[in-house]
């Protein structure tokens, strides 16, 4: 277990099945310098397998992160190559089991790193899992949904209030499923000391209002913030799996351990 001295994530997280789904197809992990969430899809347990592949494959970069051998100029290559590795592994597994053909997953991940005494998060993203930043009481969505609905919003065809009952509200325009059609997005944001980050599956942000998200993520205690958000999703019906990660920026010494959640938890965390 590596011990890292720097700015790092201090995280609270939970992943739950919800009230309708028979199993949990979400996966997630948190580490001192890496947060990730994946929402799988596909029959015959394909969703669980795809999201777990995404998280477990991404986790393979953690030893490189812990070693300190990666410089800021190489962060983009590290993350993008890992994402393409995820896509290739999903294809490899599906090719060996025809019942898994068509399985896929979203993936959103934040890597915290430093350069020239400044700190940044690199966001890599495919699908409709989300990354948010809370700064000075303002909650900003950092990721951009890869959905038909988002494209219609961007084009001005729909307004925000017209999306909840749209027949294509769940249709993704990008997903990791082993083909060559993905165009992943990587964005860099400078970090301030009091920033807080929220990663969520659509089982949270798809059922919880923006006002409720803001109310929950502003709760000072991270564990209580996560509990509030999960409870609110349940109060609103929790028709999907719900995964929530709330992370603060902390300065000091951290143990570089990794905690896995949801479908990716199998074989990890003791």
LUMNU-510150 format. One record per residue: chain; x, y, z of N, C-alpha, C in turn; residue in one letter. Coordinates in steps of 0.2 Angstrom, whole numbers, plus 5000, padded with zeros to 4 digits. Each point is the difference from the previous one (the first is absolute). Layout:
<atoms>
ATOM A X Y Z X Y Z X Y Z a
...
</atoms>
This chain:
<atoms>
ATOM A 5004 4994 5000 4996 5006 5000 5004 5006 5000 x
ATOM A 5000 5004 4995 5004 5006 4999 4997 5006 5005 x
ATOM A 5005 5004 5003 4998 5006 5004 5002 5006 4996 x
ATOM A 4995 5004 4999 5001 5006 4995 4999 5006 5004 x
ATOM A 5005 5005 4999 5000 5007 5003 4998 5005 4995 x
ATOM A 4994 5003 5000 4998 5005 4995 4993 5001 5002 x
ATOM A 4997 5004 4995 4993 5001 5000 4997 4993 4998 x
ATOM A 4995 4998 5003 4997 4994 4998 4992 5000 5001 x
ATOM A 4996 4995 4998 4993 5000 5001 4999 4996 5007 x
ATOM A 4996 5003 5003 4997 4997 5006 4993 4998 4999 x
ATOM A 4998 4994 4999 4993 4998 4997 4996 4996 5004 x
ATOM A 4993 5001 4999 4995 4996 5003 4996 4998 4994 x
ATOM A 4998 4993 5000 4996 4998 4994 4996 4994 5002 x
ATOM A 4995 4999 4996 4995 4994 5001 4997 4998 4993 x
ATOM A 4999 4994 4999 4997 4998 4994 4994 4995 5003 x
ATOM A 4994 5001 4998 4994 4996 5002 4996 4998 4994 x
ATOM A 4996 4995 5001 4996 4997 4994 4994 5004 4998 x
ATOM A 4997 5004 5005 4994 5003 4999 4994 4996 5001 x
ATOM A 4994 5002 4998 4994 4997 5002 4997 4995 4995 x
ATOM A 5003 5001 4993 4997 4996 4995 5004 4995 4997 x
ATOM A 5007 5001 4999 5004 4996 4996 5002 4994 5005 x
ATOM A 5001 4994 4996 5001 4994 5004 5008 5000 5003 x
ATOM A 5004 5003 4996 5007 5000 5002 5003 5007 4999 x
ATOM A 5007 5000 5002 5003 5007 4999 5005 5000 4994 x
ATOM A 4998 5003 4995 5005 5001 4994 5004 5006 5000 x
ATOM A 5000 5004 5006 5005 5005 5000 5006 4997 5003 x
ATOM A 5006 5003 4999 5006 4999 5003 5004 5007 5001 x
ATOM A 5004 5000 5005 5004 5006 5002 5006 4998 5004 x
ATOM A 5005 5005 5000 5005 5000 5005 5002 5007 5002 x
ATOM A 5004 5000 5006 5003 5006 5002 5007 4998 5003 x
ATOM A 5004 5005 4998 5007 4999 5002 5002 5008 5002 x
ATOM A 5006 5000 5003 5002 5007 5002 5001 5005 4994 x
ATOM A 5001 4997 4994 5001 5005 4994 4996 4997 4994 x
ATOM A 4995 4996 5001 4996 4998 4994 4993 4998 5003 x
ATOM A 4995 5003 4997 4993 4998 5001 4997 4998 4993 x
ATOM A 4996 4995 5001 4997 4997 4993 4993 4997 5002 x
ATOM A 4995 5000 4995 4994 4998 5000 4998 4997 4993 x
ATOM A 4996 4994 5000 4998 4997 4994 4993 4997 5001 x
ATOM A 4996 5001 4995 4993 4997 5000 4999 4996 4994 x
ATOM A 5000 4993 5002 5000 4995 4994 4993 4999 4998 x
ATOM A 5000 4997 4994 4993 4998 4997 5001 4993 4996 x
ATOM A 4995 4996 4999 5000 4994 4996 4998 4994 5004 x
ATOM A 4996 4996 4997 4997 4994 5003 5005 4995 5002 x
ATOM A 4998 4995 5003 5004 4994 5003 5006 5003 5004 x
ATOM A 4998 5004 5005 5005 5003 5004 5006 5004 4996 x
ATOM A 4998 5002 4994 5005 5003 4996 5002 5007 5003 x
ATOM A 4995 5004 5002 5001 5006 5003 5004 5000 5006 x
ATOM A 4999 4995 5004 5005 5000 5006 5007 4998 4998 x
ATOM A 5001 4996 4995 5006 4998 4998 5004 5006 4996 x
ATOM A 4996 5003 4996 5003 5006 4996 5002 5006 5005 x
ATOM A 4996 5001 5005 5002 5006 5004 5006 4998 5005 x
ATOM A 5000 4993 5002 5006 4998 5004 5006 5000 4996 x
ATOM A 5000 4998 4993 5006 5000 4996 5002 5007 4999 x
ATOM A 4996 5005 5000 5002 5007 4999 5004 5002 5006 x
ATOM A 4997 4999 5006 5003 5002 5006 5007 4996 5002 x
ATOM A 5000 4994 4999 5006 4996 5001 5005 5001 4995 x
ATOM A 4999 5001 4994 5005 5002 4995 5003 5007 5001 x
ATOM A 4995 5005 5002 5003 5007 5001 5004 4999 5007 x
ATOM A 4999 4996 5004 5003 4999 5007 5008 4998 4998 x
ATOM A 5001 4997 4995 5007 4998 4998 5005 5006 4999 x
ATOM A 4997 5006 5000 5005 5006 4999 5002 5002 5007 x
ATOM A 4997 4998 5006 5001 5002 5006 5007 4999 5002 x
ATOM A 5003 4995 4999 5007 4999 5002 5005 5006 4997 x
ATOM A 4998 5002 4993 5004 5005 4997 4999 5006 5004 x
ATOM A 4993 5002 5002 4999 5006 5003 5003 5000 5007 x
ATOM A 5000 4994 5003 5004 5000 5007 5007 5001 5000 x
ATOM A 5003 4998 4994 5007 5000 4999 5003 5007 4999 x
ATOM A 4996 5004 4998 5002 5007 4999 5004 5001 4993 x
ATOM A 5000 4994 4996 5004 5000 4994 4997 5004 4994 x
ATOM A 4993 5001 5001 4997 5004 4994 5000 5007 5001 x
ATOM A 5002 5004 4995 5001 5007 5000 4993 5003 4997 x
ATOM A 4999 5006 5002 4994 5003 4998 4998 5000 4992 x
ATOM A 5006 5000 4996 4999 5000 4993 4997 4993 4998 x
ATOM A 5001 4995 5004 4998 4993 4998 4994 4998 5003 x
ATOM A 4996 5004 5003 4994 4998 5004 4995 4999 4994 x
ATOM A 4999 5004 4995 4995 4998 4995 5001 4994 4997 x
ATOM A 5007 4998 4998 5001 4994 4997 4998 4994 5005 x
ATOM A 5002 5001 5006 4999 4994 5005 4992 4999 5000 x
ATOM A 4996 5005 5001 4993 4999 5001 4997 4998 4993 x
ATOM A 5002 5003 4994 4997 4998 4994 5001 4993 4998 x
ATOM A 5007 4998 5001 5002 4993 4999 4996 4995 5004 x
ATOM A 4999 5002 5007 4996 4995 5004 4993 5000 4998 x
ATOM A 4997 5005 4997 4993 4999 4998 5000 4996 4994 x
ATOM A 5004 5000 4995 5000 4996 4995 5002 4993 5002 x
ATOM A 5004 4999 5005 5001 4993 5003 4993 4997 5002 x
ATOM A 4996 5004 5004 4993 4998 5002 4996 4998 4994 x
ATOM A 5000 5004 4995 4996 4998 4994 5002 4993 4997 x
ATOM A 5007 5000 5000 5003 4993 4997 4998 4994 5004 x
ATOM A 5000 5001 5007 4999 4995 5004 4993 4998 5000 x
ATOM A 4995 5005 4999 4993 4998 4999 4999 4996 4994 x
ATOM A 5003 5002 4995 5000 4996 4993 5002 4993 5001 x
ATOM A 5006 4999 5004 5003 4994 5000 4996 4995 5004 x
ATOM A 4997 5002 5006 4996 4996 5004 4993 4999 4996 x
ATOM A 4997 5004 4997 4994 4999 4996 5001 4995 4994 x
ATOM A 5006 5001 4997 5001 4995 4995 5001 4993 5002 x
ATOM A 5001 4999 5006 5001 4993 5003 4993 4997 5003 x
ATOM A 4995 5004 5000 4994 4998 5003 4994 5004 4996 x
ATOM A 4997 4996 4996 4995 5003 4995 4994 5004 5004 x
ATOM A 4999 4997 5006 4995 5003 5005 5001 5007 5002 x
ATOM A 5007 5002 4999 5002 5006 5003 5001 5005 4994 x
ATOM A 4999 4998 4994 5000 5005 4994 4995 5005 5001 x
ATOM A 5002 5006 4999 4996 5006 5001 5000 5003 5007 x
ATOM A 5004 4997 5004 5001 5003 5007 5004 5007 4999 x
ATOM A 4999 5004 5005 5003 5007 4999 5000 5003 5007 x
ATOM A 5004 5006 5000 5000 5004 5007 5002 5007 4998 x
ATOM A 4997 5004 5004 5003 5007 5001 5006 5000 5004 x
ATOM A 5004 5006 5000 5005 5000 5005 5002 5008 5000 x
ATOM A 5000 5002 5007 5003 5007 5001 5005 4999 5006 x
ATOM A 5006 5003 4999 5005 5000 5004 5004 5007 5001 x
ATOM A 5002 5001 5006 5004 5006 5002 5006 4998 5003 x
ATOM A 5006 5002 4997 5006 4999 5003 5003 5007 5002 x
ATOM A 5002 5000 5006 5003 5006 5004 5007 5000 4999 x
ATOM A 5003 5005 4998 5008 5000 4999 5002 5007 5001 x
ATOM A 5007 5001 5001 5003 5007 5001 5005 5001 4995 x
ATOM A 5001 5007 4998 5005 5002 4995 5001 5007 5002 x
ATOM A 5007 5001 5001 5002 5007 5002 4997 5003 5005 x
ATOM A 4999 4996 5006 4997 5002 5006 4992 5002 4999 x
ATOM A 4997 4998 4995 4993 5001 4999 4997 4993 4999 x
ATOM A 4994 4999 5002 4996 4994 5000 4995 5000 4994 x
ATOM A 4999 4994 4997 4995 5000 4995 4996 4993 5001 x
ATOM A 4994 5000 4997 4997 4993 4999 4999 4999 4992 x
ATOM A 5002 4995 4998 4999 4998 4993 4993 4995 5000 x
ATOM A 4995 5002 4996 4994 4997 4999 5000 4996 4994 x
ATOM A 4999 4993 5000 4999 4996 4994 4993 4997 5001 x
ATOM A 4996 5001 4994 4993 4999 5000 4997 4997 4994 x
ATOM A 4996 4994 5001 4996 4998 4995 4993 4998 5002 x
ATOM A 4995 5002 4998 4993 4998 5002 4996 5005 5004 x
ATOM A 4996 4998 5005 4996 5005 5004 5001 4999 5007 x
ATOM A 5005 4997 5002 5002 5001 5007 5003 5007 5001 x
ATOM A 5000 5003 5005 5002 5007 5001 5005 5001 5005 x
ATOM A 5004 5006 4999 5005 5003 5004 4998 5007 5002 x
ATOM A 4999 5002 5006 4998 5007 5002 5006 5003 5004 x
ATOM A 5000 5006 5001 5004 5004 5004 4996 5005 5004 x
ATOM A 5001 5000 5007 4997 5005 5004 5006 5005 5002 x
ATOM A 4998 5006 4998 5005 5005 5002 4996 5007 5002 x
ATOM A 5002 5002 5006 4997 5006 5002 4992 5000 5000 x
ATOM A 4997 4994 5002 4993 4999 5000 4997 4999 4993 x
ATOM A 5004 5000 4995 4997 4999 4993 5002 4993 4998 x
ATOM A 4995 4996 4998 5001 4993 4997 5000 5000 4992 x
ATOM A 5006 4998 4998 5001 5000 4992 5001 4993 4998 x
ATOM A 4996 4999 4994 5001 4993 4997 5006 5001 4996 x
ATOM A 5005 4996 5001 5006 5000 4996 5000 4996 4994 x
ATOM A 4997 4994 5000 4999 4996 4995 4994 5002 4995 x
ATOM A 5000 4997 4994 4994 5002 4996 4997 4993 4997 x
ATOM A 4994 5000 5002 4997 4993 4998 5000 4998 4993 x
ATOM A 5002 4994 4998 5000 4997 4994 4993 4997 4999 x
ATOM A 4995 5004 4999 4993 4997 4999 4996 5004 4994 x
ATOM A 4995 4997 4998 4996 5003 4995 4997 5006 5003 x
ATOM A 4997 5000 5006 4997 5006 5003 5005 5005 5000 x
ATOM A 5006 4999 5002 5005 5006 5001 5002 5003 4993 x
ATOM A 5000 4996 4995 5001 5002 4993 4994 5005 4998 x
ATOM A 4994 4998 5002 4994 5004 4998 5000 5006 5004 x
ATOM A 5002 5000 5006 5001 5006 5004 5005 5005 4997 x
ATOM A 5006 4997 4998 5005 5004 4997 4998 5003 4994 x
ATOM A 4995 4997 4996 4998 5002 4994 4994 5005 5001 x
ATOM A 4998 5001 5006 4994 5004 5001 4993 4997 4998 x
ATOM A 5000 4994 4999 4994 4996 4998 4996 4999 5006 x
ATOM A 5003 4999 5005 4996 4999 5007 5002 5005 5005 x
ATOM A 4996 5001 5005 5002 5004 5006 5000 4996 5005 x
ATOM A 5004 5002 5006 5001 4995 5005 4994 4997 5003 x
ATOM A 4995 5004 5001 4994 4998 5003 4996 4995 4996 x
ATOM A 5002 4999 4993 4997 4995 4996 5003 4993 4999 x
ATOM A 5005 4999 5005 5003 4994 4999 4998 4994 5004 x
ATOM A 4996 5001 5005 4999 4994 5005 4996 4995 4997 x
ATOM A 4995 5001 4995 4996 4995 4997 5002 4999 4993 x
ATOM A 5005 5002 4998 5002 4999 4993 5002 4993 4998 x
ATOM A 4997 4997 4995 5001 4993 4998 5007 4998 4999 x
ATOM A 5005 5004 4999 5007 4999 4999 5004 5002 5006 x
ATOM A 4997 5001 5006 5004 5003 5005 5005 4995 5003 x
ATOM A 5000 4994 4999 5005 4995 5002 5005 4998 4995 x
ATOM A 5000 5003 4994 5004 4997 4994 5006 5004 5000 x
ATOM A 5006 4996 5000 5007 5002 5000 5002 5001 4993 x
ATOM A 5004 5005 4999 5004 5001 4994 5007 4997 5000 x
ATOM A 5002 4999 5006 5007 4997 5000 5000 4996 5006 x
ATOM A 5003 4994 4999 5000 4995 5006 5006 4995 4998 x
ATOM A 5004 4998 5005 5005 4995 4999 4997 4993 5000 x
ATOM A 5001 4998 4993 4997 4993 4999 5005 4996 4995 x
ATOM A 5006 5002 5000 5005 4996 4996 5000 5002 4993 x
ATOM A 4996 5005 4997 5001 5002 4993 5004 5006 4999 x
ATOM A 5001 5002 4994 5004 5006 4999 4997 5007 4999 x
ATOM A 4994 5000 5003 4996 5006 4999 5001 5005 5005 x
ATOM A 5004 4999 5005 5000 5005 5006 5004 5006 4998 x
ATOM A 4999 5005 5003 5004 5006 5000 5000 5003 5007 x
ATOM A 5004 4997 5004 5000 5002 5007 5002 5008 5001 x
ATOM A 4998 5003 5005 5002 5007 5002 5004 5000 5006 x
ATOM A 5006 5004 4999 5004 5001 5006 5000 5008 5001 x
ATOM A 4999 5002 5006 5000 5007 5002 5005 5001 5006 x
ATOM A 5003 5005 5001 5004 5002 5005 4997 5006 5004 x
ATOM A 5000 5000 5006 4997 5005 5005 5005 5001 5005 x
ATOM A 5002 5007 5001 5004 5001 5006 4996 5000 5007 x
ATOM A 5003 4997 5005 4997 4999 5006 5002 5005 5005 x
ATOM A 4994 5002 5004 5001 5005 5006 4999 4995 5006 x
ATOM A 5004 5003 5006 5000 4996 5006 4993 4997 5002 x
ATOM A 4995 5005 5000 4994 4998 5003 4995 4997 4995 x
ATOM A 5002 4998 4994 4996 4997 4995 4997 4993 5003 x
ATOM A 4994 4998 4998 4998 4994 5002 4997 4997 4993 x
ATOM A 5001 4993 4999 4998 4997 4994 4995 4995 5001 x
ATOM A 4995 4999 4996 4995 4995 5000 5000 4996 4994 x
ATOM A 5000 4994 5000 4999 4995 4994 4994 4996 5002 x
ATOM A 4996 4999 4994 4993 4997 5001 4998 4996 4994 x
ATOM A 4997 4995 5001 4996 4996 4995 4993 5003 4999 x
ATOM A 4997 4999 4994 4994 5003 4999 4994 4998 5004 x
ATOM A 5002 4995 5004 4995 4998 5005 4999 5005 5006 x
ATOM A 5005 5005 5000 5000 5005 5005 4997 5007 4996 x
ATOM A 5004 5002 4995 4999 5006 4997 4994 5000 4995 x
ATOM A 4998 4994 4998 4994 4999 4996 4993 5000 5004 x
ATOM A 5001 5000 5007 4994 5000 5004 5000 5005 5005 x
ATOM A 5005 5003 5002 5001 5005 5005 5001 5007 4996 x
ATOM A 4996 5005 5003 5000 5006 4996 5007 5004 5002 x
ATOM A 5001 5005 4996 5006 5004 5001 5001 5003 5007 x
ATOM A 4994 5002 5002 4999 5004 5006 5002 4995 5006 x
ATOM A 4998 4993 4999 5001 4995 5005 5007 4998 5000 x
ATOM A 5003 5000 4994 5007 4998 4999 5004 5005 5004 x
ATOM A 4999 5007 4999 5004 5005 5003 4999 5000 5007 x
ATOM A 4994 4999 5003 4999 4999 5007 5004 4995 5003 x
ATOM A 5000 4994 4997 5004 4994 5002 5007 5001 5000 x
ATOM A 5003 5003 4995 5007 5000 4999 5003 5005 5004 x
ATOM A 4996 5005 5002 5002 5006 5005 5001 4998 5007 x
ATOM A 4997 4994 5002 5001 4997 5007 5007 4999 5002 x
ATOM A 5002 5003 5005 5008 5001 5001 5003 4993 5001 x
ATOM A 4996 4995 5004 5003 4994 5001 4999 4995 4994 x
ATOM A 5005 4998 4997 4999 4996 4993 4996 4994 5001 x
ATOM A 5000 4996 5006 4996 4994 5001 4993 5002 5000 x
ATOM A 4998 5006 5003 4993 5002 5001 4998 5003 4993 x
ATOM A 5004 5003 4996 4998 5002 4993 4998 4994 4996 x
ATOM A 5004 4995 5000 4999 4994 4996 4993 4997 5003 x
ATOM A 4999 4999 5006 4994 4997 5003 4994 5004 4998 x
ATOM A 5001 5007 5000 4994 5004 4998 4998 4999 4993 x
ATOM A 5005 5000 4995 4999 4999 4993 4997 4993 4999 x
ATOM A 5003 4995 5003 4997 4993 4999 4993 5000 5002 x
ATOM A 4999 5002 5006 4993 5000 5003 4995 5004 4996 x
ATOM A 5002 5006 4997 4996 5004 4996 4998 4996 4993 x
ATOM A 5005 4996 4997 4998 4996 4995 4995 4995 5001 x
ATOM A 5001 4997 5006 4995 4995 5003 4993 5003 5001 x
ATOM A 5000 5006 5003 4993 5003 5001 4997 5002 4993 x
ATOM A 5004 5001 4995 4998 5002 4993 4998 4993 4996 x
ATOM A 5001 4994 5003 4998 4994 4996 5006 4996 4998 x
ATOM A 5006 5002 5000 5006 4996 4999 4999 4995 4995 x
ATOM A 4998 5001 4993 4998 4995 4996 5006 4997 4997 x
ATOM A 5006 5003 5001 5006 4997 4997 5006 4999 5006 x
ATOM A 5005 4997 4998 5006 5000 5005 5002 5007 5001 x
ATOM A 5002 5001 5006 5003 5007 5002 5007 5000 5003 x
ATOM A 5004 5003 4997 5007 5001 5003 5002 5007 5000 x
ATOM A 5003 5001 5006 5002 5007 5002 5007 5000 5003 x
ATOM A 5004 5005 4997 5007 5001 5003 5000 5007 5002 x
ATOM A 5002 5002 5006 5001 5007 5002 5007 5001 5003 x
ATOM A 5004 5004 4996 5007 5000 5002 5002 5008 5001 x
ATOM A 5004 5001 5006 5003 5006 5001 5007 5000 4999 x
ATOM A 5003 5006 4999 5007 5000 4999 5004 5001 5006 x
ATOM A 5004 4996 5002 5004 5000 5006 5007 5001 4999 x
ATOM A 5004 5003 5004 5007 5001 5000 5003 4996 5006 x
ATOM A 5005 4996 4998 5004 4996 5005 5002 4993 4997 x
ATOM A 5000 4995 5005 5003 4994 4999 4993 4995 4999 x
ATOM A 5000 4996 4995 4995 4996 4998 5002 4993 4999 x
ATOM A 4996 4995 5002 5002 4993 4998 4997 4999 4993 x
ATOM A 5004 4997 4995 4998 5000 4993 4996 4993 4999 x
ATOM A 4995 4999 5005 4996 4994 4999 4994 5001 4996 x
ATOM A 4997 4995 4997 4995 5001 4995 4994 4996 5003 x
ATOM A 4994 5003 5000 4993 4997 5002 4996 4999 4994 x
ATOM A 4997 4994 4999 4996 4999 4994 4993 4999 5003 x
ATOM A 4995 5002 4995 4993 5000 5002 4996 4996 4995 x
ATOM A 4994 4998 5001 4995 4997 4995 5003 4994 4998 x
ATOM A 4999 4999 4993 5002 4994 4997 5007 4999 5000 x
ATOM A 5004 5005 5000 5007 4999 5000 5003 4998 5007 x
ATOM A 4996 5000 5005 5002 4998 5007 5002 4993 5000 x
ATOM A 4998 4996 4996 5001 4993 5000 5008 4999 5000 x
ATOM A 5003 4996 5004 5007 4999 5000 5004 5006 5003 x
ATOM A 4997 5005 5003 5004 5006 5003 4997 5001 5007 x
ATOM A 5003 5005 5003 4998 5002 5007 5000 4994 5005 x
ATOM A 5005 4996 4999 5000 4994 5005 4995 4995 4998 x
</atoms>
